[in-house]
Amino acid sequence: MEELIQKGKFAKAAAAKLAAASSDAKRTALLCAATALVAHTNYILEENKKDIDAGRANGMSDGLIDRLLLTPERISSIADGIRQIADLPDPIGEVLSEVKRPNGLSIGQMRVPLGVCGIIYEARPNVTADAAALCIKSGNACILRCGKEAHKSSMAITKVIQDAIFAAGLPKDSVLLVEDTSRESAVALMKLNDYLDVIIPRGGAGLIRTVVQNATVPAIETGTGNCHIYIDQTANLDMAKDIVINAKTSRPSVCNAAEKLLVHKSVAKEALAKILPALTQKGVTLIGDDQTCRIYPYPDVIPATDDDWGTEYLDLKIGVKVVDSIDDAISHINKYNSGHSEAIITDSYENSQKFLAEVDAAAVYVNASTRFTDGFEFGFGAEIGISTQKLHARGPMGLNALTTTKYIIRGNGQTR
């Protein structure tokens, strides 16, 4: 598509200048962008309202509306994230290792930008700012492609950031947004090998699967979140209740929200009596296995189907299962999880270590909510996504995940 080819050329030229930009220049530009976003809050909210109104008219779910919605507080939080990114150490130019060979050659490995990053996402206008800031700080240009549901909001954020970084001396084309929101534009971006160095999907399972299966540009698989909390037989049940309520209800539409609750059989009656009514009071629909349903019969708990255990609800729903042991819990988690975030609530050091060692996920917690799997909470300022694969990045992707390395070799006349 002509638009993408043109934007690819512009982004590649901008990437060359960004790669050579000083840390001070990038920091100044990001601070200017953060200030500009807050200053243009009303403009951004006006455009966001158009997206919200269209979403409601088209029957968008409350969970997706929540992802799409911007408020003055959320814009302020986005700006704070950009400021945090601006103040992080610049990874570009860092020498990771250097060795002296017997022949006198000094061989080092240095961090450099990836180049041009393509990011495809859905109804998440905050991703526009997060992705732009992380790419600028790591010396990468980016081509963003959001879903039509968030397009007006994302266009407004992009325009504000472009104007701010240009005024600060960086190329305006460092951040570009694809204007065509058709499926064809998404597929074309996935195949823009002449200009993109990597493509990163951020959204639901369907989007991620489409990118991974269709992209010819190298893709990073970011995560759906079928996240579990396991309550061990030694757990402090008051702590468990607080963590489960937070992980499920604080923001059910996000990928680090808990979707499944596993409870050891020896504490099942007491734990479920404490936790399930509290979830119900928060409006959570309970879906349970046979043992859970015996403790809390229908209609309090809806019998689970086999499909429930692998489903990411992204809603006020939770699957509940009683397990015989920590081994059964780990086995169930490793069978059904999406590689995102898993938690154990326990007072047993031995069981906590076993859980940490044997659960296969990007983030594994002991006595804490899964909701902390987030670039801001991890100190990255924001994240480009949460990778659930094992190459080349895993977990929340901050600045370092947007770099690669090159070898730098210094000699004094050596030949081979």
N, C-alpha and C positions, 0 to 999 in steps of 0.2 A: 504494500500500500504506500502511496506517495507520501502521505503524512508521516508515516513511520520512518521511511528512508530519509526524509528531510530532517526529522528530529534525531535520527541516529547520527547523521553527519554533524549536526550542531553539538550533540552530546559528546561525541568523540573529540571534537576540537576543544570543548570546554574541559574535558577530562585531562587533556594534556596540560592545560594551564593550572588546573586544580592540583595535579600531581606535583607541580613545582611551587605551589603556593606555600608561604611560610605559615608556621603554627599561629603566629600573631594575626595574620590576615584572615585565616579561617575562624579563629576565635572571635575576632571583631565582627565579622560578617554574621556569625551565628547570634551573637548578642544583639546585633541590630535587628535580625529576623525575629527574635523573641520579643523585643520591644515593639516591633511593628505589629505583630499578631495581637498583642493586647490593645494597642492603640486603634486597631481596626476591628475590634470585637463586634461592634454593631453591624458593620458590613458583612462580616463572616456569619453572624447569626441570622441576618436577613436572607442570605443565600441558603443557609442550612434549613431555615423554615420552609423554603420552597421544596427542598428534598424531603423533609418530614411530611409536609402536606401531601406530596405526591405518593410517598410511601403508604400513608394511611389510606389514601384513596384507592390504592392498589391492593389493600388488604395485607400489608406487611405485619408480621407478628410483633407483639410487644417487645420480645427479646431483641429482634433486629432493629426496631425503632430505637431502643435504648443504645444499641451500638452506633446508630447513625446520629443520635442527638448530641448537639453541642450546647453548652451553657457557658455563661461567663466564667464559672468556676473551672469547667473543663478546659476552656481556652487558656486560662491562667495556668492550669496544671501543665498543659502542653508547652507553654512558654517556659515554665520552670524546668521542664525536661530538657528543652533546648539549651537553657543556660547551664544546666549540669553537664550536658555533652560538651559545650564550649569550654568548660573549665577542666575537663578530663585531660590527662596527658595525651599528647599527639603520638599515635603509634607509628606514623610514617617516618622512616629513617632509622628506626630502632634496630640495632644490630643484636640479633638473638644469640649468636655464637660466633666465635672466631678461633681458628686453630692455625698453628704454624706447622707447615709440613717440613719433612727432612730436607727437601730441596730449596727451602727458604720461602716458598709461597705462603702468603697469609690468605686463608680462605674463610670468609665470613658469610653470614646469612642475614639479610636485611629486609625489614617489612616495607612493602610497597603497596599502592592501591590496586584493587582488582581492575579498575578502568571505568567501564560503564555498566551500571547495575539496572536491570529491569525489574520492577516490582509490580505484580498484579494483585489487586486486593478488591474487596467488595464494599460493603456499607460501613466503612470505618474511616471517616475523614481525618481522624487523628493520625492515622498511618501516613498520610501525606506529609505532615510535619515531621513525624518521627523519622521516616525514611530519608527525607531531604536532609535533615540535620546530621544524621549518622553518616550519610554518604559524603556530605561536604567535609565533615571533620576528618574522615578517613581518606579524603582526597579523591573521591569517586564522583563522577557525574551520574545522574539517575534519570531514567525514563519511567514515569509512573503511569499506571493504567488502572483506574478505579472502576467499580461497577456504576452503572447508570444511576443507581439509587443515591449515590453520594457525590455525583459529578459536580453539581453546582457548589457544594461546600468545598470540595477538593480544589476546584478551579479558583475559588476565592482565596484559599490558603496558599496555593501555588503562586498566585499573582502577588500576594503580599510578600512572600519569601523572595521571589525573584527580584522585585523592586528593591527590597532591603539589601540583599547581598550584592546587587549591581551597584547600589549607592556606596557600598563599602569596598568596592574594588574587585569583586569576583565576577566571573562570567555569569550573565543572566541565564544562559543555557545550561548551567550546572544542574538545574532542576526543571524538568519538562514533564508536562502532563498530556497524555494522549486524549485528544478531543473526541475521537470516534469511540463510542462505547459499545459498538456492535461486537458480536462473537467473533466476527472475521478479524477485527483489529487485535483481539486477544491472541488468536491463533497466529496471526502474522508476527506479533511481538515475540512469541515463543520461538520463532524461526529466524529472528533477526541476527543471524550469526556474524554478519559483516560488521556489526556495530556494538552488540551486547557481549559482555564477558561472562555474565551470569544472569539468571532469572530466578526470582524468589517469589513464590505465591504466598499470600497471606489471607486466609479465609477458611471457608468450610471444606469438608471432605471432598465434595464434588470438584471444586476449583483446584484443590491441591492435586487430586488424581488426574485431572485433565492436563495440568501443566507437566506433571512428572511423565505422563504417558505420551505427550505430544511434542514437547519442547525438543528442538535440536540444539538450542543454546544450553550449556550446562545449567542444571536446575538444582536448587536446594529445597528439600522437602520440609516444609514447616507444618506445625502440628495441629491436628485435631486433638482434643483433650478428653479422652475417656478416663478420667482420673478417679482413683480409689482412695478411701480412707479405711484402714484396718484397725479395729479396736481389739487389742490383745487382752488376754485374760488378766494381765497385771495392770491394766490401764486405770488411770484416775478418771472416773466417769464424768466428773464435773468438767475436767479439762476436755475430755472427749466431746462432750455436748457442745461446749463453746466453739471448739475447732470445727466440728461438723456444721453447726449453724452458720459460722462465718464462711466456710468453704463452699457451702451450697447456696446460701441466700444473699451474700453481700453483693454479688453481681452474677447471677446465674447464666448470663448470655456469653460469658467469656470462656476461653479454652482452659484456664487454670481452675475453673470451678469444679468442685467434686461432683461426680456423676454416680458413684457407687459407694455403698457403705457395707463393709464386711465386719462381722462381729463374731468373736470366739464364742463357741457354744456354752462355755462355763459361765459367761457373764451376759448371755444373750437376753434373758428376761429382764434383768435389772437395767442393762444398757438401753434396750429398746424402749422400756417403760419411761426412761428418762429423756431419751432423744427424740423418739418418733412424735410424741405429742407436741414437742417444741417445734419440730419441722412443720407439722400440720398447722400450727398457729401462724406460721410464716407463709402459709399458702402452698406448701410443697405437696405434690402428689406422691404417694408412697407406692412403690412397686416391689413386691417381695417374693422370695423363694418359698417353698412349701413350709419350712420351719418358721419363717417370719409370719406367714399367713396363719399358722396355727396359734402363734402368740397374739397376733393382731388380725383377726379374720376380716374378710371383705365385709363392708365397703371401706373400712379404714385402710386396708392395704389391698392393692390390686395384684392378682397373681401374675408373676413375671413369665414371659415367653423366652425361648432360647435367644431370640434376636435382641432382647433387652440388654443382655450382658455386654454386648459389643457396641451399644448405641451411645453416642454423645447427644444428650438431650438438649443442651443449651437452653434450658427452661427450668421452671420450678418443679422438677421431677427428680427422684432419686431411686435407684435400685438398691435393695437391701438383701443381703444374703448372710446366713449363719454358716460358719465354717468350723470344722473339727479341730483345726490346728493352725499354727503359723505356716507350716508347709503347705497346707491346703490353700491358705490365703495367698501365699506367694505364687503357687501354681495357677490359681484362678487369675490373679493379676497379670502374670506373664502371658497367659493365653488370650486375655481380652483387652489388655490396655493398649493404648496408642503410642506408647513410648514417651509420654509427656511428663506427668507429675504423679507421684504416689506417696502416701503417708502412712505411718504406723503411730498409734498412740499406745505407749507402753511405759512401765516403770522398770522393765527388765533390760539391763545393758546387753545381755547376751542376745535377746531377741531383737533389740534395735540394731546390733551389729550384723546379725543374720539378714535382716530385712535390707539394710543398706548394701550388703554384699551381693544378695541374690536377686533383688528386683531389678529388672532391665528397663530403665527409663532414664530420661534426660535429667530429671530432678527427683531425688528421693529424700523424704522428710522424716524426721523423728519428732513427734510432739509439736507439730506446727501445721498451719493451714497450707494447703496447696496453692492458695491465692497469692503466695509470695513469688511464684515463678513468673517473673516480670523483669524486664530490663531496668526499669526505674528502681525497683526494690533491690535488685542485685548490684546497684551502684553504677549501671551503665548509662544512666541518663534516660535512655529509652531502648527500644529494641527494633531491629528490622524484622523480626519474627522469632518464633521459638522452633528451632530445628529438632525434629524427632528422628533424624537419620544420624549416622555415625561418621560420615565424611561430608564436607570438610569441617563442619561445625556441628555442635550439639548443644541443645538448651537455648536460653535466651541469647540472641546474636547481637552483641555490641560491636564496638569499633574493631577489635581484633579480628572478629569473624568476617569483616569486610576488607581484609587485607590478604595478600599472598606474600611470598618471599622471593627474593632473587639472590643468587650467590654473587658476592663481590670478592674479587681475587686481586691481590696486590703482589707484584713481583719486582725484581730488579735485573731483568734480562734473561730469565729462565727460558729455555727451549726444551722441547721433548723430541 
